[in-house]
Amino acid sequence: MTATIHDDPAARSLLPDVHAVDMGYTSAAVLVSARDEHQVELLGPMRTTTSRQAQGESGFELSAFTIDFHERQAVCPAGHTSSRWLEETSRGTPLIRVAFRKLDCGPCPLRPQCTTAKIGLRQLTLRPQPQHEALQQARREQRTDEWKLVTRSGPGWKAPSPKLLTWMSDGPDTSAWPRPISAMCSPPQP
C-alpha cells in the first residue's frame, strides 16, 4: 500500500524526503522499497519482535546473533556457528531459515536464554539481507530517545495528518528543504 502511495507523487516530482506513517504501513519490505525505488525514508513504528526471547529481559533475540549473509551463516551469543541456511518462500514472502547444531545447543550454558525446546535447537527466521538490515536499523532507532521525541511515540501514536504532510512536502517555504525530522513533525507556524 505505501509503495503505491509513492507512485503518484513520484510521477509529479513531489516525493518527500521523509514520509511519516503509522504502524499499519511499515514493514521491512516497504522500508526497502521506499528507500530503493523512491529515495524516501519511512518514519513510523515497526512492529516489535514477538519471540519469547525478545519479550523476556534475559532472552537472546535475533539482534544478539551475528548474521553473515555473504558466508550464509549466523553466530550465536555463545560463539557457535549455524549448521543450516535454507532460503525458501512462505506465503509469497522470501525467508531464510537458520538452524544450529544440537551438539552445540544441547550442552550450552546459555541455552535457557536462547530456546525453550526440550531436545531441539535454536532456529532463526531471517528476511533477505536488505530487509533484515533495514528492519534491525529501524528497530534500533525507535528505541532511542531522539526517535521517541521526534515521533512523540507511545501508545496510540499516529502519523502526522495528511494536511500537515502536504504542508511539509510543498508548503510555502520549499527552499528550506531538506528540513530536519524534528522540524517536519512540528506543526506549521502561522
N, C-alpha and C positions, 0 to 999 in steps of 0.2 A: 504494500500500500504506500509506504513512504517513498519508495523508489519511483512509483508512478506520479506521486505528487511533485517530484522534482523535474519531471519531463517537460511540463508546460512552461514553468519559469525558465528552464534552461533554453528552451526554444526562443524565448524573448530576452535572453541575457539578463534575467532578473534574479538569479540564484543568490541567496545569502551565503556568507562565509560560514555561518553557524545557523543551524536550524534547531530550534528548541522544540522538543516533542515530549509527550508523556510516555509512560512505560508500555502502553499498547502499541507503540510504533518503534520500539527499539529491539533489536536482535543483532547477533553477531553478523549475520549475512547482510542486514540493512546498513550497519555501520560501515562495512567494507564497500558495499555498492555505492552508498552516498559519497564516500571518500574517493573511490577509484573512478567512478563514472561521472560524478558531478563536482568533485573537489569541494564537497560540503561536509562540514563537521557536524555530526548529530550531537545535540546536548540533551540528554534525558536519562532517567534512571534505568539501569539494566536490572533484569530480574536477578535476584540473589541465587546463589547456588543452593540447591535443595538437598544435597547429600548429607548423610548423617555426620560425616567428618566436618563439614562446613558449619553445621548447626551447633555442634558441641564446641566448647572452648579448647579442648585438648586434642581434637582430631586433625589429621593431615588432609586438608582439602587439596584440590588439583594444583593450586598455586604453590604448594610445598614441594612439588615434583619438578625436576629439571627435564624439560622436553627438548629433544634434539630431532627436529624434523628431517634434517639432512641425513643423519645416521639412522633415522627411523627407530628411535629408542627413547626410553624415559629412564630417569634415575630417581629412586625413591629417597626420602629423607635419611634412610639408613645407609645409602650408598649402593644399593642393589640395582642392577641394570635389568630392564624389562626383557622378557624372553619372546614376546609375541607382539607384532604390529600388524594389524589387519585393517585394510581400507575397505569400507563397504558403504552401502546406501541403505538407509532406513526411512521408510515413508517419503522417499524422494530427496532425502537430505544426506549429503555425503558425511560420513563419520569415520573416525579411526578408533579402533578398539585396541587397547594396550593391556597386556597382562604380564604379571611377574611369576616367577617360578615358585612352586610350593616349597621347594627345598630352601628358598631364601625367606619366604614369608612365614613358614611354619615356626621355626625357632627364633625368629626375630624378636628382640625385647621391645621393639616399638609397635608390634602387631596390634595391641589393643587400641592404639591411636589411629591405626591405619584401616583395619577391617574388623567386622563382627562375624565374618564367616567362620564357622566351626573348624572346617578342614580345608577350606578353599584358600584363595589367594586374592591379592588386591588387583582390581582391574580399573582401568581408566577409560573414559569415553571422551575423545577429543574431536574438535571441529578441524577442518583443513587449516593449515598454518595461518593464512591471512586473517581468517575469522577468529581463530584461537587467540592470536596475539592482540587483535583489536578488542576482543571481549575482556581479556585479562587486563589490558591497559585501562579500559573504561571502568572496570570494577575497582582497580587501584585508585583511579582518580576520584570516583564517587565516595570513597572513604575519607577523602581529605576535607579539612575544614573549609578550604577555599571553594571546593566544588559545592559543598553544602550551603555556603553563604551565597554563591552566585545563583544557584537554583532555588535557594530557600527551601531545600528539600526536607521532607519529613512526611508523616502520614498525610495522605491527601494532596501531595504536591501535584500541581498541574502545570503544564507548559504555559507560557505567556499567551494571551488571547491572539486570535488571528489579526485583530486590528493593530495590536502592538507589533506583531511580526511584519505587517505591511509597512508600518512606520519605520521599523528597523531596516527593511530592505530597500525602500525607495522614498524615505522621508525627505524633509526639506534640505537637510544638510548632508548630502551624499559625499561631499569632499572629505569628510572625516573618516570614511571607511578605509581599512577595516577598523571597527571600534573594538575596544576590549570587551570581553564577555560581560564583565560587571556592568559596563555602561549599557550593553544591549538588554540586560534584564531589568533595567530601571525604567520606569515609565517616562514618556516624553515630558519635558518641561514646557509650561505654557509660554 
